[in-house]
Amino acid sequence: MTRSGFQKWIWLHKWSSLICTAFLLVICLTGLPLIFQDELGDFFDDALPYAAVPAGTPAVSIDTAVDASRARFPGEAVLFVFVDDDEPKIVVTMAPSWQAWAANKKSSHWIRFDAHTGQVLKASKPFNRDGIGFLEFMLRLHRDLFADLPGELFLGAMGLLFVIAIVSGAVVYGPFMRRLDFATVRSDRARRTRWLDLHNLLGVVILAWMLVVGLTGVINELSTPLFGLWQRTDVKAMLAPLQGAPVPSIAELSSPQAAFDTAKAAAPEMVATSIIFPGSPFGSPYHYLIWTKGHDTLTSRLFSPVLVNARDGTLSARVTVPWYLRALEVSRPLHFGDYGGLPLKIIWALLDLVTIVVLGSGLYLWLSRRASPFRRRQEPTVGRGGIVTAPAE
């Protein structure tokens, strides 16, 4: 590499890193508890315990949970129902209406039922009167800095700069370390030099992981516009024949459990996990939208929707998910490392901590650059044919 080319890569690495470092530190720090959000959620959960029942005890009907929720909060609309395939619980989410929920997400609340007995285990307070929990606070900071879509797009841009910083740092590392053995940390030199070597070493060792997490993080930040694109194209075309048809009232809705069973029969190789009621801004005014997923470790992160007529409970369509939503689905477990159980989560957390050290050391190197007596000596030298070599010290 020529000196001119090397300096361009240094410039790219320096400024891409400086612009995104502070925000990446926030993302990494908030990402640590989110890696263990299932475990932390269970630890802090004050709900009633699940009933002890004999093995093979059937679950109660979804209709039972929905009817109990409507009786508890008359006049409110059921938005969606989640049926957990890992734990015996059914969670019903409600709001005054879909319009109220679209205007203010805090208007929703949920009721958790024991799937075996139908007993209410816990209910949140309407209009977010419970306050924001620790994990939700961390998630909002991690996802959008409490700025919704603009925040998501901004953090996506920061993630893209992070990827650029990783690639440019890898390009710079080779010529810079030409005269040194791999993994050398010059412990006999000045503090800044030791931190420079440690920064380079850790960055190269976890380079592949940082690239994966950085790229999947960028894809995750695009979830809102990607789902919006799907709604404006495929979903809109699918619902076009029904435009102008009356939207079913609550009294006209068919059984949610029957719709759930219809979806399971239409996709026997999948596991049905949730049902979205008609009127959803990300669903259909005329259908139950049932989300299904695969059985095994990999396909359990791949979701496919099924549309069931909300009036008569008949199957309308198994919806094909476009490639960009598939990419989004695959990116999520890679980003959070939640597909391999607790051991993989611990590995992800350790790698996250190393990334924090890389980011912090890079910031330290920039802030301490004028005070370093070795600054001039750390400039790359040019060998024969204009080839860049490592600094002399």
C-alpha positions as MATLAB code, in Angstrom:
seq = 'MTRSGFQKWIWLHKWSSLICTAFLLVICLTGLPLIFQDELGDFFDDALPYAAVPAGTPAVSIDTAVDASRARFPGEAVLFVFVDDDEPKIVVTMAPSWQAWAANKKSSHWIRFDAHTGQVLKASKPFNRDGIGFLEFMLRLHRDLFADLPGELFLGAMGLLFVIAIVSGAVVYGPFMRRLDFATVRSDRARRTRWLDLHNLLGVVILAWMLVVGLTGVINELSTPLFGLWQRTDVKAMLAPLQGAPVPSIAELSSPQAAFDTAKAAAPEMVATSIIFPGSPFGSPYHYLIWTKGHDTLTSRLFSPVLVNARDGTLSARVTVPWYLRALEVSRPLHFGDYGGLPLKIIWALLDLVTIVVLGSGLYLWLSRRASPFRRRQEPTVGRGGIVTAPAE';
ca = [
       0.000    0.000    0.000;
       1.318    3.444   -0.859;
       1.643    6.153    1.758;
      -1.142    8.175    0.111;
      -3.518    5.212    0.158;
      -2.586    4.383    3.736;
      -3.298    7.946    4.870;
      -6.723    7.833    3.214;
      -7.606    4.649    5.077;
      -6.363    6.180    8.348;
      -8.541    9.252    7.711;
     -11.567    7.058    6.999;
     -11.000    4.947   10.113;
     -10.425    7.960   12.331;
     -13.506    9.973   11.369;
     -15.937    7.089   10.991;
     -14.878    5.939   14.468;
     -15.047    9.374   16.076;
     -18.522   10.145   14.769;
     -20.093    6.896   15.941;
     -18.095    5.988   19.080;
     -20.232    7.773   21.701;
     -23.442    6.308   20.286;
     -21.881    2.860   19.895;
     -20.878    2.948   23.552;
     -24.522    3.622   24.465;
     -25.629    0.751   22.227;
     -23.069   -1.662   23.709;
     -23.835   -0.693   27.320;
     -27.592   -1.000   26.843;
     -27.129   -4.189   24.832;
     -25.506   -6.017   27.760;
     -28.694   -6.423   29.861;
     -30.754   -7.005   26.718;
     -28.697  -10.119   25.948;
     -30.111  -11.571   29.182;
     -33.555   -9.978   28.957;
     -35.368  -13.320   29.302;
     -33.406  -14.271   32.414;
     -33.684  -10.778   33.934;
     -37.373  -10.595   33.074;
     -38.005  -13.868   34.909;
     -35.911  -12.753   37.896;
     -37.793   -9.470   38.389;
     -41.220  -10.889   37.497;
     -43.657  -10.670   40.406;
     -46.505  -12.539   38.694;
     -48.302  -15.445   40.319;
     -46.623  -18.804   39.621;
     -47.952  -21.227   37.036;
     -50.295  -23.891   38.347;
     -48.831  -27.342   38.955;
     -50.763  -29.634   36.606;
     -50.256  -33.193   35.372;
     -48.233  -33.652   32.212;
     -50.329  -33.451   29.092;
     -52.950  -31.133   30.600;
     -54.541  -29.271   27.668;
     -54.458  -25.506   27.415;
     -57.573  -23.401   27.847;
     -59.147  -21.876   24.762;
     -57.917  -18.528   23.517;
     -61.593  -17.551   23.507;
     -61.640  -18.007   27.290;
     -58.745  -15.570   27.768;
     -60.235  -13.068   25.308;
     -63.691  -13.191   26.904;
     -62.204  -12.784   30.385;
     -60.180   -9.783   29.189;
     -63.238   -8.119   27.655;
     -65.215   -8.736   30.835;
     -62.403   -7.197   32.874;
     -62.155   -4.137   30.594;
     -65.544   -3.695   28.883;
     -65.593   -1.400   25.863;
     -61.913   -1.905   25.066;
     -60.565   -3.634   21.976;
     -58.374   -6.723   21.967;
     -55.327   -5.932   19.845;
     -53.409   -9.190   19.828;
     -52.938  -12.410   21.743;
     -49.602  -14.125   22.320;
     -49.532  -17.865   23.006;
     -46.141  -18.868   24.411;
     -44.766  -22.177   23.139;
     -42.099  -22.328   25.875;
     -44.149  -21.445   28.954;
     -47.821  -22.116   29.742;
     -49.052  -18.566   29.336;
     -51.431  -16.578   27.156;
     -51.007  -12.805   27.019;
     -53.875  -10.600   25.802;
     -53.042   -6.992   24.861;
     -55.849   -4.396   24.887;
     -56.407   -0.689   24.244;
     -59.416    1.624   23.904;
     -59.189    1.062   20.136;
     -56.688    0.463   17.357;
     -56.869    4.187   16.553;
     -56.034    5.107   20.144;
     -53.134    2.652   20.132;
     -51.790    4.038   16.823;
     -51.907    7.564   18.274;
     -50.371    6.597   21.611;
     -48.733    3.228   22.236;
     -48.952    3.873   25.985;
     -52.717    3.413   25.799;
     -52.262   -0.365   25.614;
     -52.000   -2.794   28.499;
     -51.851   -6.568   28.866;
     -53.239   -9.440   30.905;
     -51.281  -12.658   31.425;
     -53.202  -15.899   31.902;
     -52.105  -19.338   32.991;
     -52.606  -21.384   29.833;
     -53.636  -24.470   31.790;
     -56.140  -22.947   34.211;
     -57.125  -19.601   32.679;
     -56.191  -17.836   35.933;
     -54.950  -14.251   35.676;
     -51.306  -14.256   36.728;
     -50.569  -10.590   36.229;
     -52.060   -7.509   34.574;
     -50.328   -4.278   33.680;
     -51.944   -0.920   34.352;
     -53.544    0.950   31.426;
     -51.901    4.024   29.944;
     -48.482    2.995   31.201;
     -49.268    3.908   34.804;
     -46.831    1.189   35.861;
     -44.029    3.377   34.537;
     -41.263    2.244   32.250;
     -39.317   -0.772   33.465;
     -35.551   -1.176   33.439;
     -35.465   -3.559   30.472;
     -37.907   -1.448   28.475;
     -35.802    1.642   29.220;
     -32.676   -0.174   28.001;
     -34.483   -1.413   24.884;
     -35.734    2.048   23.931;
     -32.266    3.537   24.367;
     -30.722    0.681   22.397;
     -33.275    0.781   19.612;
     -34.111    4.446   18.997;
     -32.846    6.719   21.832;
     -36.532    7.406   22.649;
     -36.892    9.115   19.250;
     -38.990    6.470   17.427;
     -38.351    6.171   13.681;
     -35.893    9.130   13.407;
     -33.904    7.584   16.263;
     -33.917    4.169   14.590;
     -32.637    5.615   11.316;
     -30.003    7.685   13.123;
     -28.676    4.677   15.036;
     -28.754    2.684   11.801;
     -26.481    5.322   10.268;
     -24.175    5.108   13.295;
     -24.081    1.324   12.870;
     -23.092    1.754    9.236;
     -20.257    4.068   10.266;
     -19.202    1.422   12.788;
     -18.971   -1.161    9.986;
     -16.881    1.279    7.930;
     -14.615    1.858   10.933;
     -14.146   -1.913   11.370;
     -13.259   -2.496    7.720;
     -10.922    0.493    7.509;
      -9.296   -0.505   10.817;
      -8.587   -3.986    9.441;
      -7.016   -2.469    6.318;
      -4.813   -0.172    8.415;
      -3.780   -2.927   10.823;
      -1.716   -4.971    8.333;
       0.748   -2.284    7.214;
       0.880   -0.778   10.696;
       1.988   -4.081   12.260;
       4.320   -5.155    9.459;
       7.418   -5.042   11.679;
       5.739   -6.534   14.734;
       4.572  -10.040   15.538;
       0.840  -10.619   15.687;
      -0.676   -9.886   19.109;
       2.334   -7.822   20.187;
       1.617   -5.386   23.015;
       4.673   -3.225   23.660;
       4.385   -3.159   27.441;
       7.745   -1.409   27.848;
       6.567    1.670   25.963;
       4.463    4.648   26.950;
       0.888    4.159   28.166;
      -0.575    5.483   24.934;
       1.496    3.018   22.916;
       0.329    0.119   25.090;
      -3.291    1.161   24.627;
      -2.730    1.535   20.880;
      -1.419   -2.031   20.631;
      -4.244   -3.343   22.814;
      -6.817   -1.457   20.731;
      -5.414   -2.946   17.533;
      -5.153   -6.452   18.950;
      -8.655   -6.645   20.423;
     -10.164   -5.055   17.327;
      -8.620   -7.660   15.032;
      -9.427  -10.614   17.306;
     -13.167   -9.840   17.445;
     -13.351   -8.246   13.991;
     -15.681  -10.881   12.507;
     -18.062  -10.726   15.480;
     -18.206   -6.924   15.383;
     -18.968   -7.035   11.667;
     -21.811   -9.502   12.188;
     -23.335   -7.567   15.099;
     -22.826   -4.227   13.344;
     -24.442   -5.313   10.068;
     -27.340   -7.092   11.787;
     -27.849   -4.036   13.984;
     -28.191   -1.841   10.883;
     -30.738   -4.265    9.416;
     -32.716   -4.299   12.690;
     -32.918   -0.513   12.724;
     -34.647   -0.703    9.343;
     -37.478   -2.903   10.628;
     -40.099   -0.137   10.661;
     -39.570    1.024    7.053;
     -39.183   -2.579    5.843;
     -42.520   -3.625    7.359;
     -44.026   -0.428    5.983;
     -42.780   -1.329    2.511;
     -44.322   -4.788    2.820;
     -47.653   -3.281    3.852;
     -47.676   -0.812    0.952;
     -46.856   -3.479   -1.621;
     -47.690   -7.130   -0.943;
     -50.293   -6.652    1.801;
     -52.052   -3.824   -0.035;
     -52.283   -5.915   -3.203;
     -53.588   -8.901   -1.256;
     -56.341   -6.847    0.396;
     -57.281   -4.884   -2.721;
     -60.315   -7.098   -3.584;
     -61.791   -6.356   -0.139;
     -61.409   -2.573   -0.298;
     -64.691   -0.903    0.575;
     -66.090   -3.943    2.345;
     -67.462   -3.286    5.839;
     -65.030   -3.946    8.655;
     -66.434   -6.581   11.047;
     -67.591   -5.373   14.431;
     -66.675   -7.159   17.651;
     -70.048   -8.913   17.621;
     -69.358  -10.236   14.106;
     -65.934  -11.673   14.875;
     -65.602  -15.428   14.671;
     -63.792  -17.450   17.325;
     -60.110  -16.487   17.732;
     -59.334  -20.051   18.829;
     -60.968  -21.425   15.663;
     -58.893  -19.006   13.566;
     -55.784  -20.142   15.439;
     -56.645  -23.789   14.744;
     -57.281  -22.999   11.078;
     -53.823  -21.461   10.783;
     -52.208  -24.473   12.477;
     -54.007  -26.843   10.094;
     -52.909  -24.771    7.092;
     -49.276  -24.768    8.267;
     -48.767  -28.062   10.164;
     -44.987  -27.763    9.920;
     -45.106  -24.451   11.821;
     -45.952  -23.348   15.380;
     -48.635  -20.662   15.738;
     -47.563  -18.079   18.322;
     -49.767  -15.000   18.089;
     -52.991  -13.687   16.613;
     -53.513  -10.057   15.625;
     -57.112   -8.891   15.564;
     -58.720   -7.021   12.634;
     -58.010   -3.311   12.340;
     -54.285   -3.432   13.029;
     -52.188   -0.847   11.151;
     -49.765   -3.685   10.386;
     -52.429   -6.263    9.597;
     -55.832   -6.363    7.897;
     -59.198   -4.765    8.662;
     -60.967   -7.985    7.647;
     -58.764  -10.810    8.912;
     -57.140  -12.389   11.873;
     -53.396  -12.326   11.207;
     -51.747  -15.364   12.790;
     -47.967  -15.446   12.975;
     -46.320  -18.874   12.797;
     -42.706  -19.993   13.178;
     -40.610  -23.094   12.588;
     -39.994  -25.897   15.089;
     -36.197  -26.192   15.195;
     -33.533  -23.781   16.435;
     -32.955  -22.057   13.102;
     -36.484  -21.908   11.722;
     -37.896  -20.835   15.094;
     -36.644  -17.357   14.159;
     -38.359  -17.438   10.748;
     -41.953  -16.211   10.950;
     -44.690  -16.546    8.356;
     -48.198  -15.034    8.576;
     -51.526  -16.691    7.844;
     -54.689  -14.707    7.071;
     -58.004  -16.069    8.359;
     -61.333  -14.431    7.541;
     -62.467  -12.722   10.740;
     -66.165  -13.225   10.002;
     -66.403  -16.891    9.118;
     -63.019  -18.266   10.262;
     -62.073  -19.639    6.825;
     -58.514  -19.654    5.552;
     -57.770  -16.715    3.249;
     -54.065  -17.108    2.511;
     -50.659  -18.271    3.665;
     -48.619  -15.159    3.092;
     -45.153  -15.372    1.550;
     -42.708  -13.143    3.408;
     -40.388  -11.156    1.081;
     -36.639  -11.654    1.181;
     -35.910   -8.390    3.020;
     -38.135   -9.398    5.938;
     -36.457  -12.816    5.973;
     -33.102  -11.014    6.230;
     -34.516   -9.019    9.138;
     -35.714  -12.171   10.900;
     -32.345  -13.912   10.494;
     -30.464  -10.828   11.705;
     -32.223  -10.642   15.083;
     -30.868  -13.831   16.722;
     -27.413  -13.117   15.267;
     -27.527   -9.643   16.767;
     -28.611  -10.662   20.280;
     -27.095  -14.158   20.380;
     -30.286  -15.645   21.801;
     -30.493  -18.785   19.659;
     -27.993  -20.964   21.554;
     -29.150  -20.732   25.149;
     -27.333  -19.206   28.115;
     -23.771  -20.293   27.099;
     -23.982  -18.377   23.826;
     -25.461  -15.367   25.616;
     -22.477  -15.331   27.967;
     -20.112  -15.425   24.986;
     -22.036  -12.550   23.381;
     -21.800  -10.550   26.608;
     -18.038  -11.095   26.872;
     -17.563  -10.026   23.256;
     -19.716   -6.973   23.944;
     -17.453   -6.067   26.872;
     -14.381   -6.398   24.649;
     -16.063   -4.122   22.094;
     -16.597   -1.533   24.826;
     -12.849   -1.696   25.568;
     -12.057   -1.258   21.860;
     -14.362    1.762   21.596;
     -13.132    3.289   24.856;
      -9.478    2.806   23.968;
     -10.030    4.368   20.555;
     -11.601    7.397   22.211;
      -8.704    7.593   24.684;
      -6.156    7.453   21.852;
      -7.867   10.367   20.129;
      -8.191   12.510   23.253;
      -4.581   11.882   24.318;
      -3.004   12.388   20.900;
      -1.634   15.921   21.509;
      -0.156   15.007   24.863;
       1.765   12.022   23.530;
       5.521   12.491   23.129;
       5.492    9.561   20.702;
       3.043   11.062   18.235;
       5.625   11.898   15.626;
       7.436    8.581   16.059;
       4.188    6.671   15.479;
       3.790    8.026   11.939;
       4.121    5.240    9.346;
       7.320    5.116    7.343;
       7.734    4.495    3.639;
       9.984    1.714    2.425;
      11.117    0.730   -1.050;
       8.661    1.376   -3.823;
       6.558    3.626   -1.583;
       5.375    0.694    0.587;
       4.088    1.660    4.034;
       5.645   -0.043    7.045;
       4.978    0.107   10.765;
       6.068    3.010   12.980;
       9.683    2.956   14.060;
       9.070    2.696   17.814;
];
